[in-house]
Amino acid sequence: MTGLHEALTLSMTTPSLILGYSILIALALRKLWFSVLICMLWGAWALHLLLDQIGNEPLITAQKIGCIGSTVPYILIGSALCTAMLCIIFIYRRP
């Protein structure tokens, strides 16, 4: 399993779907405080995934033999989405 497959698998989890729809809501509302809150929640979810990966020895072994991909592409895609959302909302926010 590659990192892209793992990113697609992780994007179909419940917290990822909730955070993804929250990004759409934040873009519709154009409220800066709401988008910052979404970015903080996304960071907490990414930190949870990273700490789960580091602290779980069978997960590391499964990655070494190729059963599970790396979570780095998923975290990079999530951080890029949050950065783009903040830039768009900062430029086009309502007064």
C-alpha positions as CSV (number, residue, x, y, z in Angstrom):
1,M,0.0,0.0,0.0
2,T,1.4,3.4,-1.0
3,G,1.1,6.7,0.8
4,L,-1.5,7.8,-1.6
5,H,-3.7,4.7,-0.9
6,E,-3.2,5.4,2.8
7,A,-4.2,9.1,2.3
8,L,-7.4,8.0,0.5
9,T,-8.2,5.5,3.2
10,L,-7.7,8.1,6.0
11,S,-9.8,10.7,4.1
12,M,-12.8,8.4,4.4
13,T,-12.7,8.2,8.2
14,T,-15.4,10.0,10.2
15,P,-13.2,12.7,11.7
16,S,-11.7,13.5,8.2
17,L,-15.1,13.8,6.6
18,I,-16.3,16.1,9.4
19,L,-13.3,18.3,9.1
20,G,-13.6,18.3,5.3
21,Y,-17.2,19.5,5.4
22,S,-16.2,22.0,8.1
23,I,-13.7,23.5,5.6
24,L,-16.5,24.0,3.1
25,I,-18.7,25.6,5.8
26,A,-15.8,27.9,6.8
27,L,-15.4,29.0,3.2
28,A,-19.1,29.7,2.9
29,L,-19.2,31.7,6.2
30,R,-15.9,33.4,5.6
31,K,-15.3,33.8,9.3
32,L,-11.7,33.9,10.3
33,W,-12.2,32.6,13.9
34,F,-14.1,29.6,12.6
35,S,-11.4,28.7,10.0
36,V,-8.7,29.0,12.7
37,L,-10.7,26.6,14.9
38,I,-10.9,24.2,12.0
39,C,-7.2,24.4,11.4
40,M,-6.5,23.7,15.1
41,L,-8.8,20.7,15.0
42,W,-7.2,19.4,11.8
43,G,-3.8,19.8,13.5
44,A,-5.0,17.9,16.6
45,W,-6.2,15.1,14.3
46,A,-2.9,15.0,12.4
47,L,-1.0,14.9,15.7
48,H,-3.2,12.1,16.9
49,L,-2.4,10.1,13.7
50,L,1.3,10.9,14.0
51,L,1.5,9.9,17.7
52,D,-0.5,6.7,17.0
53,Q,1.9,5.8,14.3
54,I,5.0,6.5,16.4
55,G,3.8,4.7,19.5
56,N,2.4,1.6,17.9
57,E,5.1,-1.0,17.1
58,P,2.9,-3.3,15.0
59,L,2.0,-0.3,12.8
60,I,5.7,0.5,12.2
61,T,6.3,-3.2,11.3
62,A,3.4,-3.2,8.9
63,Q,4.8,-0.1,7.2
64,K,8.2,-1.7,6.8
65,I,6.8,-4.7,5.0
66,G,4.5,-2.6,2.9
67,C,1.0,-3.5,4.3
68,I,0.3,0.1,5.4
69,G,1.4,3.3,3.7
70,S,2.8,6.4,5.3
71,T,0.5,9.0,6.8
72,V,2.8,11.9,5.6
73,P,0.9,12.5,2.3
74,Y,-2.4,12.8,4.2
75,I,-1.0,15.2,6.7
76,L,0.6,17.3,3.9
77,I,-2.7,17.4,2.0
78,G,-4.6,18.4,5.1
79,S,-2.1,21.2,6.0
80,A,-2.2,22.5,2.4
81,L,-6.0,22.6,2.6
82,C,-5.9,24.5,5.8
83,T,-3.4,27.0,4.5
84,A,-5.4,27.6,1.3
85,M,-8.6,28.0,3.4
86,L,-6.9,30.6,5.6
87,C,-5.5,32.5,2.7
88,I,-8.8,32.6,0.9
89,I,-10.7,33.6,4.0
90,F,-8.2,36.2,4.9
91,I,-8.4,37.8,1.5
92,Y,-12.2,37.6,1.0
93,R,-13.6,37.7,4.5
94,R,-16.7,39.7,5.4
95,P,-16.3,42.7,7.7
